[in-house]
Amino acid sequence: MTELSPFTHAHDGELLSGVYGGDAGAPGTATVVLLHGAGNGSKERLLPLLAEFVSRGCRGLAFDFSGHGESTGALRELSLRRRFDQAVAVIDARVPADGPLIVVGFSMSGQTVADVVAHYGERVAAVGLCAPAVYAREAWDVPFGEGDGRFSEIIRRHDGWRGAPALEVLRAYEGRAVLAVPGTDAVIPPAVTEAVQEALAARSRFTRFDVPDAAHMLGLWFQEHAEDRREFVTSVLDGEPNPVRSPARP
């Protein structure tokens, strides 16, 4: 079993709990950052996936957003903006600046992956989007609340996600991109998945990774199904533990 070690990171008055692994001494090694979904999501179910990436020669880390898992904070106070801020804080503190990033996000963290791509630009060599969500611009700063407040109202508006800034970010992305799609998804509307696929197919080196027997919670699926987990990692790495960026296109 690949060894993973715990860490904590203090940010904005909260303590974020994470795990990391990989050779910290190898310059230029890609670092994989795994971002869990909403609700009862946490880093815990992503540990086998993290270990698989690390076993392929990557550095890797996963952490709990505030209000999740072993991190402090209240989930109702979290927001899409705060998720992005926390991801950037952990990356800047824990990831060497001389190597490429690989960012993998589940469900709500599809949005966070896009936000991270917009922030770090060409440094992001590859992304994995697993049953991803994207959100209307106006949802960005709104606390999640208890499920019956303004955030919930915004995301439940019919087709409110259309025109989401995340789609423009993904449309412009030119690195390696894998979209993992479960056979049954009762959370993400098919139109959202189609829009994300269309955006990624525009410029990235894109692969759709279908998981026919899975439901929405792909982190849990990959935890329990080693063959699919290995195949997904192989797809994201595209045959290389340190993915090469695509040449700039005219």
N, C-alpha and C positions, 0 to 999 in steps of 0.2 A: 504494500500500500504506500503510495506517495505521501511523504510527510508534509503536513500543513501545520503552521504555527499561528497562534492567536495574536492579535494586536488590538489596541484601542486608539481612537483618534478623537481629541477634544475639538469641537467645532460649535460655535454659536451657543455656548452654554450647555451643550449636550455631549455625551460620550458615545461615539459610534464604535460598535463592536465588529471586528473583522477577522479574517484569516488570510494567510498568504503562503506561498510556496515558490520554489524555483531557485535557480542559481543567481544570487545577487551579484556575483563577481563577473559575469559574462557581459562585456559591453555590446550594445546594439541588440540585445535580446528583446523580443517582443514581450510585452506585458498584457495579459488577458485580464480584463475587469468584468466581473459578472454582477449584474444588477437584477435583483429579484422584483417580483410584482407587488401589487397592492394587497389589501385585506390581511390575511394571515401569512403572506409571503415572508420569507426570511432567507438568509444565506445558508441555513442548515441543509435544505434539500438540494442546494447547488454544489455541495462539497464533492460528491463523486465526479461531477462535470469539471470542477476546478482541478481536481487531482488528475483527470485525464489530460487536460491541457498541459499541466505541469510535467506530466510524464513524457510529453512530446517535445520537451525542451524549452517551453515558455516559462517566464515568470507568470504568477497569477495571484489575484486577490478577489475576495468577495466580502461584502460588509452588509450589515443591517442598517437600513435607513432609520431615522429616529422614529420611535414609536413602534418599531418592529423588533422581533427576535430579542437579542440581548442588549440592544442599544437603549439609551434613556430617551425621554421625551414622550409626548402624547401624539398618537396618530392623528387625532382631530386637528392638531396644529400644523401638520405637514401640508405641503403644497407641491405642485410641480416645480415651481421655482426653487423651493427649499431642497427638493430631491436633487435638482441639478447642482445647486450650491454645495451640497454634501458630497456628491460624486466628484466634483472638481477639487474640493478640499482634500479628499482622500487620495485622489490621483496625484495631485501636486505634492503631497507629503510623502507618498509611499512609492511612486513610480519614477525611475530614473528618466531624466529629460532627454537622454541621448538615444532612446530606443522607440520603436513604433508601438502604438496602442492597438489592441483588439478589444472591442467593446461588445458584450453580449447582454441583451436585455429581454426580460420576460414581461408580457402583458403591458401594464402601465409604463414599464421601463423602456418600451419601444419609443415613447416620447423622450425619455431621458437619454437614450442612445442618440437620437437625433440632436438633442440639445448639446451633448458632448461633442458630436461631430462638428456642429456649427462653431463650437468654442475652440477645438484643437485643430481643425482643418486637416491638412494633409498628413499630420502626425498619426491620424487614425488610419491604419493600414487595412483593417478588416472589421466588419460588423456582423453580428448574428442577431436577428430579430425573431423572437419566438412568440407566436400568437400576439403580435404587437398592437398596441393602441396608440392613436394620435388624438390630439385635442384642439379645440378651438382656442384662438389666441387669448380670448378673455378669461379662460380658465387658469391661466398661468400663475397668477398671484393669489388665487382664492384658496384659503384653507379648506381641507377636505371636510372638516366638521364631523357630524354624526351620521351622515348619509341622507339627511333631509334638508340640507341648506343650499346655499347658492351654487356651490361646486356641483352638487348632484343635479340641480336644475339645469345648469349649463350643459353638462355632458349628456343629459337625457333628451335634449332638444333633437328633433328629427333632423338628420343630416347636418347637425351642428359642427361636426368634425370636418366637413368639406371646406377646403381652403385653409386647412391647418398649416401653420408655418413649417411643421416637421416634414410635411410632404415635399415642400420646396427644397429643404435641406437634403433630403434623401434623393431627390431628383438630380441634384447637382453633384452628388457623391460619386467619386471615381475609383474607389478602392474595391476590395473584395467584399461582397455582400451575400449573405445567406438568409433566406426567409423560411423559417420552420413553420409549417402549417398543419395543425391537427386535423384528423378526419372529421371530428365533431367539435364545434366551438359554440357554446351557448352564451358566450360573453362578448366576443368580437363579431360584429356584423360582417357578412361576406363582402359587402361593398368596401369596408375599411381595408380588409386584406387585399382585395383587388387593387385598391388605390395605392397601397404601400408597394405592392408588386410592380405596378406600372411605374411608380416613381423610381424604384431601385433599378429597374430594367433600362432606364433611360441612358445611364452613363457608367454604372458600376459593372464590375465583373460578377454577374449575378447568377445565383443558383436558388431554385426553389427546392426545399427539403420537405417532402410530404411525410407525415407520420399518420397513416390511415387509421390505426386503431386507438389513437390517443384522443383525449379531450383537451379542454383549454389549458389545464395546468401542466404545461410541458416540462417545467422544472421537476415536478414530481415524477413525470413519466421518465425523464432521462435518469433520475435517481434510481429507478427500479428496473430499467431496461438497458443493460450494458451495451448490447449490440447497436441499438439506435444512438446511444450516447457516443460511442466510438465513431460511428459514421458521421454524426453531426460535427464532431470535432475535426475529423478529416476534411469535411467539406469546408468548414470555416478556414482552416489552415491552408486549404488548396494545395496540399502536397508539400508545404514548407512550414517549418516552425516559426520562421520570421518572414511573413508574407511581403512580397515586393510590391511597392505601389505601382499602379498602372501609369504608363507615361501620360503626361499632360496632353489633352486632346485640343485641337484647334477650335 
